[in-house]
Amino acid sequence: MAPDSALVQKCAGPVDIGDKELTQADLERLWISDRQRLLTCVRRHLALVGFYADRDAGLSGKAVQK
C-alpha cells in the first residue's frame, strides 16, 4: 500500500525575497508566506508518518493508538 501522492510532494522552499530593499509590509507578507509553507510541510510530513505507522501496525497485526 502506497501513501497518497499529496503526502509525498516536495515541500515548497522559502519565498524568494529578491535583491531589492523590502518595506516592513513586504517583510511581514513574505514572513507569513514562509510560515504557511512551513506549516503545510510539517502537517504533510506528520500525516505521512501517521500513514506509515498505521500501515506498519496493520501489517504486524497491532492496532495503532491515537
PDB file with one MODEL, atoms N, CA, C and O in Angstrom:
MODEL        1
ATOM      1  N   MET A   1       0.841  -1.164   0.000  1.00  0.00           N
ATOM      2  CA  MET A   1       0.000   0.000   0.000  1.00  0.00           C
ATOM      3  C   MET A   1       0.897   1.241   0.000  1.00  0.00           C
ATOM      4  O   MET A   1       1.821   1.353   0.806  1.00  0.00           O
ATOM      5  N   ALA A   2       0.615   2.154  -0.903  1.00  0.00           N
ATOM      6  CA  ALA A   2       1.413   3.377  -1.029  1.00  0.00           C
ATOM      7  C   ALA A   2       0.642   4.571  -0.462  1.00  0.00           C
ATOM      8  O   ALA A   2      -0.588   4.584  -0.494  1.00  0.00           O
ATOM      9  N   PRO A   3       1.356   5.569   0.055  1.00  0.00           N
ATOM     10  CA  PRO A   3       0.683   6.767   0.568  1.00  0.00           C
ATOM     11  C   PRO A   3       0.080   7.577  -0.573  1.00  0.00           C
ATOM     12  O   PRO A   3       0.496   7.464  -1.726  1.00  0.00           O
ATOM     13  N   ASP A   4      -0.891   8.380  -0.231  1.00  0.00           N
ATOM     14  CA  ASP A   4      -1.495   9.293  -1.198  1.00  0.00           C
ATOM     15  C   ASP A   4      -0.397  10.187  -1.780  1.00  0.00           C
ATOM     16  O   ASP A   4       0.513  10.603  -1.063  1.00  0.00           O
ATOM     17  N   SER A   5      -0.484  10.471  -3.043  1.00  0.00           N
ATOM     18  CA  SER A   5       0.564  11.268  -3.702  1.00  0.00           C
ATOM     19  C   SER A   5       0.711  12.658  -3.084  1.00  0.00           C
ATOM     20  O   SER A   5       1.789  13.248  -3.151  1.00  0.00           O
ATOM     21  N   ALA A   6      -0.350  13.187  -2.488  1.00  0.00           N
ATOM     22  CA  ALA A   6      -0.263  14.505  -1.858  1.00  0.00           C
ATOM     23  C   ALA A   6       0.680  14.482  -0.659  1.00  0.00           C
ATOM     24  O   ALA A   6       1.258  15.511  -0.307  1.00  0.00           O
ATOM     25  N   LEU A   7       0.841  13.307  -0.023  1.00  0.00           N
ATOM     26  CA  LEU A   7       1.697  13.211   1.156  1.00  0.00           C
ATOM     27  C   LEU A   7       3.175  13.144   0.819  1.00  0.00           C
ATOM     28  O   LEU A   7       4.013  13.360   1.695  1.00  0.00           O
ATOM     29  N   VAL A   8       3.512  12.852  -0.416  1.00  0.00           N
ATOM     30  CA  VAL A   8       4.924  12.720  -0.781  1.00  0.00           C
ATOM     31  C   VAL A   8       5.403  13.831  -1.713  1.00  0.00           C
ATOM     32  O   VAL A   8       6.485  13.747  -2.294  1.00  0.00           O
ATOM     33  N   GLN A   9       4.589  14.865  -1.846  1.00  0.00           N
ATOM     34  CA  GLN A   9       5.012  16.005  -2.660  1.00  0.00           C
ATOM     35  C   GLN A   9       6.174  16.727  -1.988  1.00  0.00           C
ATOM     36  O   GLN A   9       6.262  16.784  -0.762  1.00  0.00           O
ATOM     37  N   LYS A  10       7.044  17.268  -2.795  1.00  0.00           N
ATOM     38  CA  LYS A  10       8.165  18.058  -2.275  1.00  0.00           C
ATOM     39  C   LYS A  10       7.614  19.338  -1.645  1.00  0.00           C
ATOM     40  O   LYS A  10       6.712  19.972  -2.192  1.00  0.00           O
ATOM     41  N   CYS A  11       8.161  19.703  -0.506  1.00  0.00           N
ATOM     42  CA  CYS A  11       7.728  20.928   0.169  1.00  0.00           C
ATOM     43  C   CYS A  11       8.246  22.160  -0.583  1.00  0.00           C
ATOM     44  O   CYS A  11       9.332  22.158  -1.162  1.00  0.00           O
ATOM     45  N   ALA A  12       7.431  23.195  -0.546  1.00  0.00           N
ATOM     46  CA  ALA A  12       7.850  24.464  -1.142  1.00  0.00           C
ATOM     47  C   ALA A  12       8.924  25.078  -0.255  1.00  0.00           C
ATOM     48  O   ALA A  12       8.814  25.054   0.971  1.00  0.00           O
ATOM     49  N   GLY A  13       9.938  25.617  -0.863  1.00  0.00           N
ATOM     50  CA  GLY A  13      11.004  26.271  -0.101  1.00  0.00           C
ATOM     51  C   GLY A  13      10.591  27.664   0.327  1.00  0.00           C
ATOM     52  O   GLY A  13       9.448  28.071   0.117  1.00  0.00           O
ATOM     53  N   PRO A  14      11.509  28.389   0.923  1.00  0.00           N
ATOM     54  CA  PRO A  14      11.196  29.757   1.343  1.00  0.00           C
ATOM     55  C   PRO A  14      10.922  30.644   0.127  1.00  0.00           C
ATOM     56  O   PRO A  14      11.379  30.370  -0.983  1.00  0.00           O
ATOM     57  N   VAL A  15      10.174  31.701   0.367  1.00  0.00           N
ATOM     58  CA  VAL A  15       9.874  32.620  -0.726  1.00  0.00           C
ATOM     59  C   VAL A  15      11.145  33.352  -1.137  1.00  0.00           C
ATOM     60  O   VAL A  15      12.043  33.574  -0.326  1.00  0.00           O
ATOM     61  N   ASP A  16      11.201  33.720  -2.408  1.00  0.00           N
ATOM     62  CA  ASP A  16      12.342  34.470  -2.932  1.00  0.00           C
ATOM     63  C   ASP A  16      12.144  35.938  -2.602  1.00  0.00           C
ATOM     64  O   ASP A  16      11.177  36.554  -3.050  1.00  0.00           O
ATOM     65  N   ILE A  17      13.050  36.500  -1.824  1.00  0.00           N
ATOM     66  CA  ILE A  17      12.895  37.903  -1.441  1.00  0.00           C
ATOM     67  C   ILE A  17      13.529  38.858  -2.445  1.00  0.00           C
ATOM     68  O   ILE A  17      13.431  40.075  -2.293  1.00  0.00           O
ATOM     69  N   GLY A  18      14.168  38.322  -3.455  1.00  0.00           N
ATOM     70  CA  GLY A  18      14.769  39.176  -4.475  1.00  0.00           C
ATOM     71  C   GLY A  18      15.999  39.912  -3.954  1.00  0.00           C
ATOM     72  O   GLY A  18      16.590  39.531  -2.944  1.00  0.00           O
ATOM     73  N   ASP A  19      16.367  40.965  -4.659  1.00  0.00           N
ATOM     74  CA  ASP A  19      17.578  41.691  -4.267  1.00  0.00           C
ATOM     75  C   ASP A  19      17.325  43.174  -4.025  1.00  0.00           C
ATOM     76  O   ASP A  19      18.268  43.962  -3.947  1.00  0.00           O
ATOM     77  N   LYS A  20      16.062  43.553  -3.908  1.00  0.00           N
ATOM     78  CA  LYS A  20      15.752  44.958  -3.636  1.00  0.00           C
ATOM     79  C   LYS A  20      15.433  45.140  -2.154  1.00  0.00           C
ATOM     80  O   LYS A  20      15.157  44.174  -1.441  1.00  0.00           O
ATOM     81  N   GLU A  21      15.476  46.380  -1.708  1.00  0.00           N
ATOM     82  CA  GLU A  21      15.114  46.657  -0.321  1.00  0.00           C
ATOM     83  C   GLU A  21      13.641  46.367  -0.135  1.00  0.00           C
ATOM     84  O   GLU A  21      12.826  46.601  -1.027  1.00  0.00           O
ATOM     85  N   LEU A  22      13.310  45.851   1.047  1.00  0.00           N
ATOM     86  CA  LEU A  22      11.933  45.487   1.338  1.00  0.00           C
ATOM     87  C   LEU A  22      11.351  46.422   2.389  1.00  0.00           C
ATOM     88  O   LEU A  22      12.037  46.854   3.314  1.00  0.00           O
ATOM     89  N   THR A  23      10.089  46.715   2.223  1.00  0.00           N
ATOM     90  CA  THR A  23       9.391  47.510   3.227  1.00  0.00           C
ATOM     91  C   THR A  23       8.981  46.596   4.378  1.00  0.00           C
ATOM     92  O   THR A  23       9.050  45.372   4.263  1.00  0.00           O
ATOM     93  N   GLN A  24       8.566  47.180   5.455  1.00  0.00           N
ATOM     94  CA  GLN A  24       8.074  46.405   6.589  1.00  0.00           C
ATOM     95  C   GLN A  24       6.883  45.548   6.156  1.00  0.00           C
ATOM     96  O   GLN A  24       6.772  44.388   6.552  1.00  0.00           O
ATOM     97  N   ALA A  25       6.002  46.120   5.350  1.00  0.00           N
ATOM     98  CA  ALA A  25       4.829  45.377   4.868  1.00  0.00           C
ATOM     99  C   ALA A  25       5.259  44.186   4.010  1.00  0.00           C
ATOM    100  O   ALA A  25       4.689  43.100   4.119  1.00  0.00           O
ATOM    101  N   ASP A  26       6.263  44.391   3.158  1.00  0.00           N
ATOM    102  CA  ASP A  26       6.777  43.289   2.328  1.00  0.00           C
ATOM    103  C   ASP A  26       7.346  42.178   3.214  1.00  0.00           C
ATOM    104  O   ASP A  26       7.076  40.997   2.993  1.00  0.00           O
ATOM    105  N   LEU A  27       8.131  42.567   4.211  1.00  0.00           N
ATOM    106  CA  LEU A  27       8.730  41.578   5.114  1.00  0.00           C
ATOM    107  C   LEU A  27       7.658  40.769   5.834  1.00  0.00           C
ATOM    108  O   LEU A  27       7.767  39.548   5.950  1.00  0.00           O
ATOM    109  N   GLU A  28       6.631  41.449   6.314  1.00  0.00           N
ATOM    110  CA  GLU A  28       5.556  40.761   7.020  1.00  0.00           C
ATOM    111  C   GLU A  28       4.808  39.804   6.092  1.00  0.00           C
ATOM    112  O   GLU A  28       4.497  38.677   6.479  1.00  0.00           O
ATOM    113  N   ARG A  29       4.525  40.248   4.881  1.00  0.00           N
ATOM    114  CA  ARG A  29       3.817  39.404   3.912  1.00  0.00           C
ATOM    115  C   ARG A  29       4.650  38.173   3.562  1.00  0.00           C
ATOM    116  O   ARG A  29       4.127  37.060   3.506  1.00  0.00           O
ATOM    117  N   LEU A  30       5.946  38.376   3.326  1.00  0.00           N
ATOM    118  CA  LEU A  30       6.818  37.256   2.987  1.00  0.00           C
ATOM    119  C   LEU A  30       6.992  36.304   4.169  1.00  0.00           C
ATOM    120  O   LEU A  30       7.049  35.088   3.987  1.00  0.00           O
ATOM    121  N   TRP A  31       7.077  36.857   5.382  1.00  0.00           N
ATOM    122  CA  TRP A  31       7.206  36.022   6.578  1.00  0.00           C
ATOM    123  C   TRP A  31       5.965  35.153   6.736  1.00  0.00           C
ATOM    124  O   TRP A  31       6.068  33.965   7.043  1.00  0.00           O
ATOM    125  N   ILE A  32       4.799  35.743   6.528  1.00  0.00           N
ATOM    126  CA  ILE A  32       3.553  34.973   6.622  1.00  0.00           C
ATOM    127  C   ILE A  32       3.538  33.856   5.577  1.00  0.00           C
ATOM    128  O   ILE A  32       3.135  32.734   5.881  1.00  0.00           O
ATOM    129  N   SER A  33       3.966  34.147   4.373  1.00  0.00           N
ATOM    130  CA  SER A  33       4.017  33.121   3.320  1.00  0.00           C
ATOM    131  C   SER A  33       4.976  31.992   3.705  1.00  0.00           C
ATOM    132  O   SER A  33       4.668  30.818   3.502  1.00  0.00           O
ATOM    133  N   ASP A  34       6.133  32.345   4.257  1.00  0.00           N
ATOM    134  CA  ASP A  34       7.088  31.324   4.694  1.00  0.00           C
ATOM    135  C   ASP A  34       6.498  30.455   5.793  1.00  0.00           C
ATOM    136  O   ASP A  34       6.650  29.234   5.766  1.00  0.00           O
ATOM    137  N   ARG A  35       5.826  31.072   6.759  1.00  0.00           N
ATOM    138  CA  ARG A  35       5.206  30.314   7.853  1.00  0.00           C
ATOM    139  C   ARG A  35       4.133  29.373   7.319  1.00  0.00           C
ATOM    140  O   ARG A  35       4.029  28.231   7.767  1.00  0.00           O
ATOM    141  N   GLN A  36       3.336  29.845   6.366  1.00  0.00           N
ATOM    142  CA  GLN A  36       2.299  28.984   5.791  1.00  0.00           C
ATOM    143  C   GLN A  36       2.923  27.789   5.079  1.00  0.00           C
ATOM    144  O   GLN A  36       2.443  26.663   5.212  1.00  0.00           O
ATOM    145  N   ARG A  37       3.981  28.031   4.331  1.00  0.00           N
ATOM    146  CA  ARG A  37       4.673  26.933   3.640  1.00  0.00           C
ATOM    147  C   ARG A  37       5.256  25.935   4.632  1.00  0.00           C
ATOM    148  O   ARG A  37       5.159  24.724   4.431  1.00  0.00           O
ATOM    149  N   LEU A  38       5.861  26.445   5.705  1.00  0.00           N
ATOM    150  CA  LEU A  38       6.446  25.571   6.714  1.00  0.00           C
ATOM    151  C   LEU A  38       5.371  24.721   7.387  1.00  0.00           C
ATOM    152  O   LEU A  38       5.549  23.514   7.550  1.00  0.00           O
ATOM    153  N   LEU A  39       4.266  25.335   7.776  1.00  0.00           N
ATOM    154  CA  LEU A  39       3.197  24.583   8.426  1.00  0.00           C
ATOM    155  C   LEU A  39       2.592  23.538   7.495  1.00  0.00           C
ATOM    156  O   LEU A  39       2.279  22.429   7.930  1.00  0.00           O
ATOM    157  N   THR A  40       2.427  23.875   6.240  1.00  0.00           N
ATOM    158  CA  THR A  40       1.912  22.913   5.264  1.00  0.00           C
ATOM    159  C   THR A  40       2.848  21.723   5.162  1.00  0.00           C
ATOM    160  O   THR A  40       2.402  20.576   5.120  1.00  0.00           O
ATOM    161  N   CYS A  41       4.142  21.992   5.123  1.00  0.00           N
ATOM    162  CA  CYS A  41       5.138  20.929   5.015  1.00  0.00           C
ATOM    163  C   CYS A  41       5.130  20.043   6.263  1.00  0.00           C
ATOM    164  O   CYS A  41       5.147  18.816   6.158  1.00  0.00           O
ATOM    165  N   VAL A  42       5.104  20.663   7.433  1.00  0.00           N
ATOM    166  CA  VAL A  42       5.102  19.897   8.683  1.00  0.00           C
ATOM    167  C   VAL A  42       3.865  19.015   8.762  1.00  0.00           C
ATOM    168  O   VAL A  42       3.962  17.837   9.106  1.00  0.00           O
ATOM    169  N   ARG A  43       2.710  19.574   8.447  1.00  0.00           N
ATOM    170  CA  ARG A  43       1.466  18.795   8.510  1.00  0.00           C
ATOM    171  C   ARG A  43       1.510  17.621   7.530  1.00  0.00           C
ATOM    172  O   ARG A  43       1.062  16.520   7.851  1.00  0.00           O
ATOM    173  N   ARG A  44       2.041  17.858   6.358  1.00  0.00           N
ATOM    174  CA  ARG A  44       2.136  16.793   5.361  1.00  0.00           C
ATOM    175  C   ARG A  44       3.050  15.679   5.856  1.00  0.00           C
ATOM    176  O   ARG A  44       2.728  14.498   5.723  1.00  0.00           O
ATOM    177  N   HIS A  45       4.172  16.050   6.416  1.00  0.00           N
ATOM    178  CA  HIS A  45       5.111  15.035   6.898  1.00  0.00           C
ATOM    179  C   HIS A  45       4.565  14.267   8.100  1.00  0.00           C
ATOM    180  O   HIS A  45       4.787  13.062   8.222  1.00  0.00           O
ATOM    181  N   LEU A  46       3.855  14.960   8.984  1.00  0.00           N
ATOM    182  CA  LEU A  46       3.225  14.266  10.106  1.00  0.00           C
ATOM    183  C   LEU A  46       2.165  13.288   9.611  1.00  0.00           C
ATOM    184  O   LEU A  46       2.034  12.188  10.149  1.00  0.00           O
ATOM    185  N   ALA A  47       1.413  13.682   8.594  1.00  0.00           N
ATOM    186  CA  ALA A  47       0.413  12.779   8.020  1.00  0.00           C
ATOM    187  C   ALA A  47       1.088  11.578   7.374  1.00  0.00           C
ATOM    188  O   ALA A  47       0.573  10.463   7.458  1.00  0.00           O
ATOM    189  N   LEU A  48       2.224  11.788   6.736  1.00  0.00           N
ATOM    190  CA  LEU A  48       2.952  10.685   6.115  1.00  0.00           C
ATOM    191  C   LEU A  48       3.499   9.723   7.177  1.00  0.00           C
ATOM    192  O   LEU A  48       3.436   8.505   7.013  1.00  0.00           O
ATOM    193  N   VAL A  49       4.028  10.277   8.253  1.00  0.00           N
ATOM    194  CA  VAL A  49       4.491   9.430   9.357  1.00  0.00           C
ATOM    195  C   VAL A  49       3.331   8.613   9.908  1.00  0.00           C
ATOM    196  O   VAL A  49       3.479   7.422  10.179  1.00  0.00           O
ATOM    197  N   GLY A  50       2.173   9.256  10.076  1.00  0.00           N
ATOM    198  CA  GLY A  50       0.994   8.545  10.551  1.00  0.00           C
ATOM    199  C   GLY A  50       0.557   7.451   9.601  1.00  0.00           C
ATOM    200  O   GLY A  50       0.155   6.372  10.036  1.00  0.00           O
ATOM    201  N   PHE A  51       0.631   7.717   8.313  1.00  0.00           N
ATOM    202  CA  PHE A  51       0.269   6.710   7.313  1.00  0.00           C
ATOM    203  C   PHE A  51       1.141   5.470   7.479  1.00  0.00           C
ATOM    204  O   PHE A  51       0.631   4.351   7.524  1.00  0.00           O
ATOM    205  N   TYR A  52       2.453   5.668   7.570  1.00  0.00           N
ATOM    206  CA  TYR A  52       3.356   4.526   7.687  1.00  0.00           C
ATOM    207  C   TYR A  52       3.189   3.804   9.024  1.00  0.00           C
ATOM    208  O   TYR A  52       3.303   2.580   9.084  1.00  0.00           O
ATOM    209  N   ALA A  53       2.921   4.550  10.090  1.00  0.00           N
ATOM    210  CA  ALA A  53       2.689   3.908  11.387  1.00  0.00           C
ATOM    211  C   ALA A  53       1.443   3.025  11.328  1.00  0.00           C
ATOM    212  O   ALA A  53       1.457   1.888  11.800  1.00  0.00           O
ATOM    213  N   ASP A  54       0.372   3.555  10.746  1.00  0.00           N
ATOM    214  CA  ASP A  54      -0.866   2.770  10.602  1.00  0.00           C
ATOM    215  C   ASP A  54      -0.641   1.552   9.714  1.00  0.00           C
ATOM    216  O   ASP A  54      -1.074   0.445  10.037  1.00  0.00           O
ATOM    217  N   ARG A  55       0.034   1.767   8.604  1.00  0.00           N
ATOM    218  CA  ARG A  55       0.278   0.670   7.668  1.00  0.00           C
ATOM    219  C   ARG A  55       1.130  -0.423   8.312  1.00  0.00           C
ATOM    220  O   ARG A  55       0.808  -1.608   8.222  1.00  0.00           O
ATOM    221  N   ASP A  56       2.209  -0.016   8.957  1.00  0.00           N
ATOM    222  CA  ASP A  56       3.106  -0.992   9.569  1.00  0.00           C
ATOM    223  C   ASP A  56       2.429  -1.731  10.716  1.00  0.00           C
ATOM    224  O   ASP A  56       2.639  -2.930  10.900  1.00  0.00           O
ATOM    225  N   ALA A  57       1.614  -1.012  11.487  1.00  0.00           N
ATOM    226  CA  ALA A  57       0.887  -1.669  12.569  1.00  0.00           C
ATOM    227  C   ALA A  57      -0.110  -2.676  12.005  1.00  0.00           C
ATOM    228  O   ALA A  57      -0.273  -3.770  12.545  1.00  0.00           O
ATOM    229  N   GLY A  58      -0.767  -2.302  10.928  1.00  0.00           N
ATOM    230  CA  GLY A  58      -1.699  -3.233  10.288  1.00  0.00           C
ATOM    231  C   GLY A  58      -1.016  -4.460   9.759  1.00  0.00           C
ATOM    232  O   GLY A  58      -1.547  -5.566   9.858  1.00  0.00           O
ATOM    233  N   LEU A  59       0.169  -4.276   9.191  1.00  0.00           N
ATOM    234  CA  LEU A  59       0.903  -5.412   8.656  1.00  0.00           C
ATOM    235  C   LEU A  59       1.400  -6.353   9.750  1.00  0.00           C
ATOM    236  O   LEU A  59       1.536  -7.558   9.541  1.00  0.00           O
ATOM    237  N   SER A  60       1.668  -5.773  10.923  1.00  0.00           N
ATOM    238  CA  SER A  60       2.162  -6.615  12.018  1.00  0.00           C
ATOM    239  C   SER A  60       1.032  -7.106  12.922  1.00  0.00           C
ATOM    240  O   SER A  60       1.270  -7.833  13.887  1.00  0.00           O
ATOM    241  N   GLY A  61      -0.204  -6.701  12.602  1.00  0.00           N
ATOM    242  CA  GLY A  61      -1.360  -7.148  13.374  1.00  0.00           C
ATOM    243  C   GLY A  61      -1.574  -6.384  14.665  1.00  0.00           C
ATOM    244  O   GLY A  61      -2.325  -6.836  15.530  1.00  0.00           O
ATOM    245  N   LYS A  62      -0.932  -5.238  14.815  1.00  0.00           N
ATOM    246  CA  LYS A  62      -1.090  -4.417  16.022  1.00  0.00           C
ATOM    247  C   LYS A  62      -1.914  -3.188  15.708  1.00  0.00           C
ATOM    248  O   LYS A  62      -1.812  -2.619  14.621  1.00  0.00           O
ATOM    249  N   ALA A  63      -2.727  -2.782  16.663  1.00  0.00           N
ATOM    250  CA  ALA A  63      -3.521  -1.576  16.494  1.00  0.00           C
ATOM    251  C   ALA A  63      -2.678  -0.358  16.892  1.00  0.00           C
ATOM    252  O   ALA A  63      -1.903  -0.410  17.847  1.00  0.00           O
ATOM    253  N   VAL A  64      -2.845   0.734  16.146  1.00  0.00           N
ATOM    254  CA  VAL A  64      -2.131   1.962  16.461  1.00  0.00           C
ATOM    255  C   VAL A  64      -2.993   2.766  17.422  1.00  0.00           C
ATOM    256  O   VAL A  64      -4.182   2.971  17.178  1.00  0.00           O
ATOM    257  N   GLN A  65      -2.391   3.220  18.513  1.00  0.00           N
ATOM    258  CA  GLN A  65      -3.114   4.059  19.465  1.00  0.00           C
ATOM    259  C   GLN A  65      -2.978   5.507  19.068  1.00  0.00           C
ATOM    260  O   GLN A  65      -1.880   6.005  18.821  1.00  0.00           O
ATOM    261  N   LYS A  66      -4.117   6.178  19.011  1.00  0.00           N
ATOM    262  CA  LYS A  66      -4.106   7.591  18.606  1.00  0.00           C
ATOM    263  C   LYS A  66      -4.586   8.470  19.724  1.00  0.00           C
ATOM    264  O   LYS A  66      -4.645   9.690  19.568  1.00  0.00           O
TER     265      LYS A  66
ENDMDL
END
